[in-house]
Amino acid sequence: MSSLLLEATDIVAGYQPDMPVLHGVSANVGRGEVVTIIGPNGAGKSTLAKAIAGLVGVMSGRVEIDGQDASNMAAHKMATSGVAFVPQTANVFATLSIEENLVVGGASMGKRQAIQEIERIFGLYPILRDRRREKAGVLSGGQRQILAIARALLTNPKLLILDEPTAGLSPMAATEMFAMVRAIAKGGSGVLMVEQNAKAALRMSDRAYVLAEGENRIAGSAQDLLNNDEIGAIFLGARPEDIAARTGQ
């Protein structure tokens, strides 16, 4: 069995048939690995995540999940194939309780299994258990993200795709979110994460891809990208004098 959960190869995808956003992008994710997609606004990061998850049409190229062709697989079938996608916004039902949100997430299961999985999630995330009767709409931004991801974990996905999980969060909440993501990977799931908080994301990732203008620009270990001067200047906010001091120029 291959160690790769996701192999996306030469993906051309977009929202209109004659206007692709992605122009031959490739990415892969292994078991127990956190892989982050970074790049400037409009680079195609979220489009890539959605194309892999079956939410944006793939015009050409191939998406394989655990060795099986999943190119243009419907999103609901993708879920049954072990892929869970958590969007950046509108990812919880604000008028439902925390427990009701989880019940919705387990709707594809039998009732007994859903109850068991919800209790497992409550064991992993006590903050949700302790507030299970409260409406999701009263939660903080970080707590909502925990709920959204926890709901995705109900089905024990092989691959978890996260679109900007720390968007709008405080630095402390973002740190907690990254720790949650790292723990999920430690449990054996692969994680593909789109992030604008590039420096913090790279610090806790295994590998990363840099996209620009819908194309792969740089790929490598997260640590190598953190130390890459081009990445530092363009994406991580490094000052020219800091780069010059490090390189001795």
N, C-alpha and C positions, 0 to 999 in steps of 0.2 A: 504494500500500500504506500502510495506517495506521501511524503511529508507535507506536500502542498495542499492546502484547502482551496485556494483560489488561484487560478491562472487566467488572467485577462491579457489577451494578445492582440495587438494592432487594432484596438477598438476605435472605430469611427462611429460617432453617435451625436445626436442632437435632437432638437425639438421640432424641426421642420426638415422634411426629406432632402431639400436642396441646400440646407444651411447647417452643416455639421459644426458642432462645438469642439468635438474631439477629433484629432487628425492622426490616428494610428497610435494611440496610447496603450502601453503595456504596464501591468503591475501584477505582483503575486503576493500571497500571504500564506505563511506556514502555520501549522498547529502550535498553539501556545505563543504566538508571536503578535506583537503590536506593530503595525505598519502605518505610518502617517503620510498623508498627502498634503503638501504645502505648496504655496505659490501665491502670486498677486491676485487681486480681485479680477474675476473674469477669465481666469486661467483654465477653467473647466473642472475644477476639483469636485464640486457637488454633482456636476453632470456625470462624471466618472462613477461616483458612488451610486447614483440613481440608475445608471445603465447596468451596472453589475447587479443591482437589486431587482431589475426588471421593471423599473419605473420610467425609463427613457429608452426609446428604441435604438437598438444596435444596428447600424446600417451595414457594417462589415467588421470583420474580426471575430474573435471567439472568446466566450466566457466559459470556463470550466470550473465546476464546483466539485471538489473531491473526485476529480477525474472524469466527471460526467458533463457532457455538453449542456450548458444552461443559457446559451445565447438566446435572447428574446423570450425567455421563459416568463410566463405571467407571474406577477408579483406574489399572488397567493400560492402558486405552485412553488415558487422560490422558497417561501416560508416552510413548506412541507419538506423541502430538500435540505433544510438545516441552515437557512440564511435568515437573519433578522436585521431589519433596517430601522434605525431611529432617526427621524428627521430633526432638523434644527428647531423648528417651531411647530405649534399645533400638535404636539406629541403626547398630550394627555387630555382626558375629558374633564374639563374644569368643573362641571356641574355634578359629576359623579364622585363618590367617595374614593379614597385610595383603594379600598378593598374591591369596590365595584369596577375600578379601572383594571385591576388584576383579573377579575372574573371575565371581563371582555377579552383580555389578552389570552385567556385560556379557553375561549369559546370553541375552538376546534377539538378540544379534548373531551373525553368522557367526564361526567361530573365528579366521580371519585378521584380520578387522576388530577383534575383541575384543583380540587381541594388540597390534595397532597402537594402539588407544585406550589400553590399559593403559600402554604405553611412553610415550605422550604425557603421561599423568597423572604418571608417574614423572619425566618431564622437568620438569613444572611444580612438583612437590612432592618434591624430593630426599630429604626426611626419610622419606618412604614408600618410596622406592626403596632407600635404604640399609638399611632394616629390613624388607624385603619378606618375609623368611622368618619373622619373629617373629609370635607370636600377637597379635591385636588386643587381647586382654584385658590385656596388660602395658603398653599405652600409657597415657600420662597423659590426663586429660580433654580437654585442648586437642588432643592428637594424635589422639584418637578422633574429635573433631569434624572435624578436617582429613580424616581417612579417610572419614568419612560423607559429607562434601560432595564430596570427590574422586570417590567412587563414583557420586554423583549426576551428576557432570559427565562421566562416561564417554559418555553418550549425547548430549552437546553440546546440552543443553536450551535452549530459547528463554527459558523462565521458570523460575527457581529459587525455591522457597518454603522458607523456613527458620523453624522453630518454636523460638524461644529458643536460638539457637546459642551464646550465651555463658553459659548457665545453669551455675552451679557452677565456672566457670573463674576462675583467678587474674586480677588486673588485667592482668598482662603477656600472658597467654594470650588474654584478651578483646581486647586491642589488636591482637594478631596475627590473631585471627579477623576483626575488622572490616576490617583491611587486606586479608585474603584476599577478603572479600566485595566490597570496593571494586574489587579487581583483576578479579574475575569480571564485574562490570558494565562495566568498561572494555573487556573483551573482547567486549561486545555483548549479553550476556544481560541480561534484566530480573530484578531480585531483589525479592521481597516478603518482608519479615522481621518476625516478631513478636519483640518484645524487652521485657524488664523493665528492662534497663540503659538507661533512656530517654535520659539526657543524653548518654552516649557514643555511642549509636546515632544520635541526631539530628545529632551533629557530623559524621558521615560519610555521612549520607543526603542524598538530593536533596529528597524530600518525605516527609510523614508524615500519618497519620490517628490521631486520638485517639478511642477507643471508650469508652463508659461505658454500662453496663446494656443491652448489646446494640444500641446505636445509635451512629451517627456524632455526635460532639460538635464536633470542630474538625478542620479539614484545611488544609494549606498547605505552604509550603516549610519544610524542616527548620529553616532559620535563623530564620524567623518564629516557629515554635513554640518554639524555644529562648529567644526574647526575649519570649514571651507570658507575662504575669504570672500569668494563671490557670493555665496549664500549669506554670509554675515553682512555684506554691504547692501545687498538688495532686499533681503527678507527678514533679517534678524535685528536690524537697527544698529549694527556695529558702526562706529565712527571711523573715518579714514585714519585718524591718528592712532586709534587702538590697533587697527590691522597693521599699520606701519611699525608700531612698537613690537608687535608679536613676530613680524617677519624680519625685523631688523633693517627695513628699507627707509 
